[in-house]
Amino acid sequence: MTTLLPDEAAIVAAWSASEAATELLRFAREGRFSGNIPFSDDVVGKLADAMLKVIDIEGPSPFLIAEERELLAAFRAHVAQFIEGW
């Protein structure tokens, strides 16, 4: 697996989030993609991928208290685990 530079990760995150947003807007305008399938794309996976990249770019913020940093680290771990299993 290749490690992305922060600017590269930002582009990938923005692209993933943009694709998810496009599909959400399509759903809002047109409704379900087919029968019981609401989306024609993997909206949850794309948003999770974008979120993980944003957390990694931002890193531990000096403005967060210890409890908030712990929560963010736990959230990041869960998102990463979700992506691995998805």
N, C-alpha and C positions, 0 to 999 in steps of 0.2 A: 504494500500500500504506500502510495506517495504522500508525503506530508506537504500540504499546501502552505504557501506564504500567506500572511494575513490578507493581502489585497486579492490574491487568488481565491481564498476561502470566502471573502466578502462577495465576489462575483458569483461564485457557485451558490452561496446562501441566497443572494438576491434573485438569482435565476430560479431556484427551487421555490422560493416564496412567491415569486411572480407567477410561475406556472400554477401553483396551488390557488392563488387569488383569482387567476383567470378562470379556472374550473369552478370555483365557488360562485363567481359572477355569472358564468354560463348556467349553473344550476339555479341561481336566483331568477334569471330571465326565462329559462326554458323548462325548468323542472328536472325530474329524474332523467338520467341517461337512458335507462332501459329497465322496465319492470320494477324489480326491487333494488336495482343498482342505481344509487344516486349520482355517482360521479364516473366520468370516463377515464379518470386518471387517479393516481394514488395520492390524494390530497393529504392525508394524515402523514404518510411517509415523507412527502416533500417538505411539509412544515416541520416535522421532527428533524430532518436533516438540516434544514435552515437554522433551526433553533440551536442545534448542537454546534454548528459552525460559528454562530454568533456568540455563544457562551465561550467558546475557545478563543475567539478573537478578542473579546472583551477582557478575559482573564479575571482574576480576583480584584475587584474594585477596592480602592482604599477608602471609599465612602461607605462600604458595608461594615456592619458590626459582625463580630465573630459568628453569632447565630445565623445571620443572613448568609454569610459565606458558606457555612455548613449546609444550609438549605439549598443553596445554589449548587454546591458540589454534589449533594445527593440527587438533586433534580437532573444534573448533567449525567450522572451515572445511570439513572433510570432511563433517560432518553437514549443514551448510548446502548444500553441493554435492549431497549425496544427496537432500535434500528437493526441490531445484530440478529434479532429474532424475526424481524419483519420480512 
